[in-house]
């Protein structure tokens, strides 16, 4: 069975790269794109799946000028919103330009896996503290690439900032940690406050067993059960960092979504209504 999503569905987490003659990329370690993946490439995939709208998460290797993402938003303002990489010294004028183009958040790198940093590139927590008052004035939120135990440790300080938070990839909790782990349960409880959101994405990143990512299903179900109004979905296309052997099939990811969210009304909320509210489509 091939899955097709309802009209108005939104892919709330994907990346674009290039064309490199206009938008060169720098080294992003294992997350460096091997070839260009343009916004038009994304649209071609969306057309097959029924996706109408999307949120570009600006790639770290594409630079803190956000140029490739800014260009896409200017050309397709009705279909796109975005998450930026920012430096604390970004000018107010540039922040206003990004806001007017459809940027809604800053992407903050706080990620560790198995106790080790996955990436130290991009906007840091210290950067976020300096940026928070200015992005709050513009109704931005912070998108955190952070694991559930590190979120538990950081939450008290994060909540002093005048921001709401979107947590990447189901809190990037590896599946063998277990969805009953106290820190993951604390994460789902935070969703209930309304100040936190999450993306049910990244099953291919969180799995320990590979396709079709069955070990991540309990986490997705727990999130949706806890706070269906605070959840959006994302593909994480084009899945940079995977080998040819581990590269996800979008149909596997859509099958997992349908299995974990069997109620059509809740699925439509996650795919359509929640993104419209969070990203102001």
N, C-alpha and C positions, 0 to 999 in steps of 0.2 A: 504493500500500500504506500502510495506517495501522498504526503501530507501537503495541503495547501491552506494557507491562513486566510481568515476573513478580511474583507475589504476594510482598510483603515488600520491594519496591523502595523506595529512599529518595531523595528529592530533597534533596541536601545543601547547596543554596544557593538560597534564595528570600527574598523580602521581603514584608512586609505593611504596610498603611497604613490607618489609620482603623478605624472610622468617626470622622470628624473632630470630631464634637460631643463625643466621649469622649476621643479621642486626637489632639489637634491636631498639625500638622506645621509646622516652620519651613522657611525657604528652604534648599534643598540644591543651589542652582544648577540645572544642566541635569538633575540627578537628582531633582528635585522631582516627586512624583507628581501627575498632573493630576486624579485622582479617587481615592476610596478603593479599596483592594484588600484585602479582609479575609481572615482565615483561612478563613472559609467559602467565599469565592470560590476560594481555593487548593484546598480539598477538592473542590469541584465539578470542577475541572480534573483533579485526581488521579484521581478516580473514572473519568474517561474514558480515562486513560492506564495505569491499573493501579498507580499509586503509593500506597503504604500509609503511609509515614512521611516526615518532613521535618525540615530544620534551618533555622530562621528566622535570617537574618542581619539583625540589627536595623538599621534605616535610620537614618543619621546625623540626618536631619531630624526624626525622631521623638523625639529627645532622649535625654540620658544617664540618665534615670530608667528607660528600657527598659520603660515601662509597657504599651504595646500588645503587646509580645512576652511580657512576664511574664503578662499576662492570658490570652493564648492558651495558654501552657504550663500554667497552672493549670487551664484548662478541658479540655485534651486531653493529659494527661501521658503517655499511652502512645504517642501518635503523634508527639510533637514534642520536639526539643531546640533549643538556640539559641546564638547568638553575640552578645555584648553590646558596647555602647559604654560605656566606663568613664572616669571621671576619677580621678586619683591619690588624691583625698581621699575616695573612696567609703568608707563605714564598713564595718567587719568584719561588723556585723549585716546590712547590705544585701548584702554579698557572700555571706553564708551563705544569705540568702533566695533570691538568684538561683541559687546552687548547688543548693539543695533543689528549686527549680522546674524545673531541667533545663538551665540555662546551662552550657556546657562550654568556652567560649573568650571571649577578648576580640578585637575586630576592630581592627586597627591600620592606619592610613593612612600608607603610604610611597610612594605611586604617582606616577610621572612617565611621561609618554608623549611621545616625540620630544623628550626633554630638558626638558619643562615639567611642573610639577605639575598633575595632573588634579583633585585635591581637597586642601585643607588642613584639612578638617573632621574631627571625630571624635577617636579616641584616637591619639596620636602615639607615635613611638619613645621619646621622652623620658618620656612617660607610662608606657609599657610597662616601662622600666627600673625605675621606682619601684613599679609594681604587681607585678612579676614574683615576688618572694618570697611575697606573699600569695595570688596566684592559683595558684602552684605548690603551695602547701599544700592547695589545694582540688582538685587534679588537673585544672586547666584547661590548655589550650594557647593559643597565640597564632595567630590567623589574620591573615596578612599580605597586604595589598593592595600588591604590589610587583612591579616589572618585573625580569626575570632579570639584567640587568647591575647594577642597584642591589642585588639580592640578593647577587650575587657580591662587591660592595664591602662590604656590611654583614654578611656571614655570620660573620666572625671575632668581631665584637662580639656578634652575636645568640647565638652558641653559648656565650658566657660566662654567659648567663642560664640559670636552671634550668628551661627550658621546651622542649617540642616545638613544631613549627611546621606549620601548614597554609597552603599558598601558593594564593591565589585565582587562578582563571581561567588555569590552565596557565602561570603566571608572567606573565600579561598581556603576553606578547611578541608584538609586531605581526608579522604573517605574512611581510612582506617582509624581515624581519631574517634569516630562514632558520633552519631547525631544526638546522643544523650549526654555528651560531654558537657560539663557545667558551663564552659565558656561559650560553646555553641548555643546552648539554651539561653544564656544571658543575652547573646546576640539576637535571637528571635524575640526575646522579651523586649529588647530595645525597639524593635520594629513596632510594637504595640503602642509606643508612646506617640507615634506620629512624627517624631523628629528624625527618624531614620527610615531609609528605604533600602532595598537591595535588588540586585539583578540576578534572576535565576538564569545564569549563564556560566560558562566555564566548567561544565561537567567533565570535558576532556582534559582540563587542567587539574581537577581535584581527584580524579579517579586513581586508584591503585591497580586496577585490573584491566583497564582499556575498554574498547568498544564492546557492547553498547552502553557502557557507563552505569550499569545497574547498581553499583555500590554507592553512587551519588544520589539515587532516587530518594532514600529516606531523608536526606537533607532538604531536597526540594519540597517534598511533601510537608515537612515540619515548618518550613518557611511560609508556605501558602496557607497552611492551617492556622498559623499564628497571626498573620496580618495580611490578608489578601489585598487590602487597599494600598499596601505599601510596597508592592512588588511589580517589577517590570521584567521583560524578557529581552535577551540579546543573543546574537549568534556568535560573537567574537570573530567573525570573518575578517581577514582571510587566514586566521589560525597560524600566524607566524610562530616559529619556534618548534613546530612539529616536523618530524621526519616524514618521508613518503609512507612509511609503515604505520605511523600513528595519526596521520592527517584525518580529522573528523569528516564525516559525511553529514551534511546538514539534515538529511532525512533521519539519521540516527538521533540528532539533537531534537528535531521536531517530534519524533516518536516518544522520546523521553518526556517532553513537555506534555503531550497528550496523555501519557500513562500516569504522570504525577498530578495532572490537573484535569481529571476526566469531566468535571462539570463545565459545560460550555459557557455558561454565564460568567463563571469566575475566570475562565480562560479569556473570554472577550474583554473582561475588565483588565486583566494583566497585559493583554496585547494592544488594546485600543484606549480605554478610558483612563487608566492610570498614567500611561505616557503623555496623554494630552494634558493632564493635570500637572504632572511633574515638569514637563518641558514646554508647556504653554503653546502647543500646536493650535 
